[in-house]
Amino acid sequence: MQEAFQYLSSIDPLYVYALVMGLALVENLFPPSPSDVMIVAAGTLVGMGHVSFIPSLLSATAGSTLGFMIMYKIGDWFGDHILEQGKITFLPIEQVHRVEQWFQKYGYMIIVVNRFLTGTRAVVSFFAGMSELKLLPTTGLCFISALVWNAILILCGFYLGQNWDRISFFISTYSQIVTTIVVLVVLVWAARFVYKRTNGGKRKQ
């Protein structure tokens, strides 16, 4: 980690901004990605005077928003086809429609907290598109969510200075906790679905 940081502090700031933006974008398409750790490192570079706060924040936020919207459009264009054709066999189609209805009702609130739900961002953007949430509000709320989260990360890096690797430990722990909670919720939901289907089948017999 220290060697990577030394390399970042030695290259042109434009490359740092590009790397921050690229990792933030990729995370929405192929999670997990070390984008949050990279943004914290950028905050440390801000404190050292190697890069500037506003360009770092805008680069991270632009990457986060663009990546979210790419996955949103994938969900919008291909989501129904992927799921209804049975490409994802563990997700029954009736439950997919239920999730769509849930997103149509609460989707915008989920997007607001989207950046704080590490490990689930790609899923949120995919279902937001598949549920056909309006493009402009979705983009705006995604941008605001990313702006706030990235500002927090950069400020953490700025104030921690050379101890930026400490916050990466906390970010990793936070991500693991959130992911574990999400997995447990999904497992409980799947168990309830299987239980209802099994019991329903027995009653019919």
N, C-alpha and C positions, 0 to 999 in steps of 0.2 A: 504494500500500500504506500509506504513511504517513497519507494522508488518511482511509483506512478505519479505521486504528487510532485516530486522533484522534476519529473519530465514535464508536467503541466506548467510548472512555474518557469520553465525555460523556453517554452514555445511562444509563438506570436499569439496575442490575445484573441485574434480573429479565429484561430484554430480552436481555442478553448471554447468560444461561443458556439462554434459549429459543432463541437463534440457534445456540449451540453444539450444543444437543440436536437442533435441526432439521437442521443441516448433517450431523451425524453419522448421522442417520437416512437422509437422502436419499442419502448416498454409497453405501449398500448397495443402493439401488434404481436409481440413475442415475449410476454412476461415469463419469468421475472427478469428484470434488467437493473443494472447498478445505477440507474439514472438519479435516484435520490442522493446516493453517496456522492456522485459526481457533482451534483448541484451544491451539496455542502462543501465539497472541495473548492468549488468556484467561489463560494462565500469566503473561504480562507484566503483565496487569491485576491479577493476584493480588499480584505483587511491588509494584505501585503502591498496593495497598490499596483498589482500586476494586471488586474482587469477591473472594470467598472461595474458598479452595482446595477444600474438601469439596463445596460446591454445584457448582463448576465441574467437578470430577471426576465427580460423580454425574450431572450433566446430560449430559456427553459420553458416559459409559458407558451411561446409559439410552438415549440416542439410537442408539448403536452396536448395542446389544443388540436394541432394538425393530426397527431396520431389518433386522438379520440375520434375526430371527424372521419378519418379514413375507415376505422372500424365501424363507426356509425353507418357510413354508406355501404359497407359490406353487409351489415345487418339489414339495411333498408333494401338493397338490391337482391341479396341471395339468402337472407336469413330463413324465410319461409321455405324456400326450395331445399336448403340444407337439412332442416329439421323435419319437414314433412316427407321427404324422400327416405327418411330413416337413416341418414348419414350418422346421426348421433343416437345410437340404439338405446342408451341408458336413459334417455329423456323422452317419456311418452308424449305423444302429440297433444293429448288433452291437457297435460300439465304445461306444455309450452303455451297453449292458448290462455291458460290461467295466469302464467307469468306475464304474458303480453297485456292482459287486462290490468294486472297489478301495476305494470310499468305505465300504462296509459293513465292510471289514477294517481300514482305517486312518483312517476318517473322524474319530473323536474326537481323534486326535493332530493332524490337520490343523486342526481347529477351535481347538485350543489356540494354534497359531501363526497363526491366521487374521488377526488384526489387524496382524501384522507383514508380511503379504503384500499390500501396497498394490496396487490395480488388479485383484485377483483375488477380493476379498471377496464380491462379488455371486455370482460363479460358485461359490465354496465353499458359500455358504448355500443356493443353488439345488439343487446336487447333494446336499447334506446332507439336504434335505427330500425330494428325489426318491428317495434311497436309504433313506428311512424310518428315519433314526437317531432314537433315542428323544428325546422332547421335553425332558424335565427335564435329563438329562445335557448335551444340546446347548445348552440355555439357560444352564446353569450354567457350562460351559466357555467359551462365548462371552462371558459376563459377565466372567469372570476374565481372559480374554485382552484384552478391551477395557479393563478396569480397569488392568491393568499398562501397556498401550501408552499410554493416555491420561494416566496418572500420569507417565510418562516425558516426554511432550510438554509437559505443564503445568510440570513441574520445569525443563525446558529453557527455556521461556519465562520462568519465574520468575528463573532465574539469569542469563539473557542480558539481562534488562531491556529497555531501549530498542533493543537490537540484535537483537530477536526476528526481524527479517527475514532474518538470517543463517541461522537454523535452517530457515526456510522454503526457502531455497536448497538446503540439505542434504537436506531432506525430499523436495523435488522431484527432486533427483538420485537419491536412494535409490529413489523410486518408479519413475523411468525405468529404473534398472538392474534392479529386480525384474521390471517389466513386460517388459523386453527378454528377460530370461532365460526367463520364462514363454512368451513368443511363440516363442522359439527352440525350446523343448522341444516346444511344440505343432506347430511346423513339421516338426521331426524326426519326431515321432510320425505326422503326416499323410503325410510322404514315405515312411516305412516301410510304412504301410498301403497307399498307392497302389502301391508297389513290389511288395508281396506279392500284392496283387490282380492286378496286371498279369502278374507271373510265373506266378501260379496259373492265369490264363486261358490263357496260352501253353502251359503244360504239358498242360492239358485238350485243347487243339487237337492 
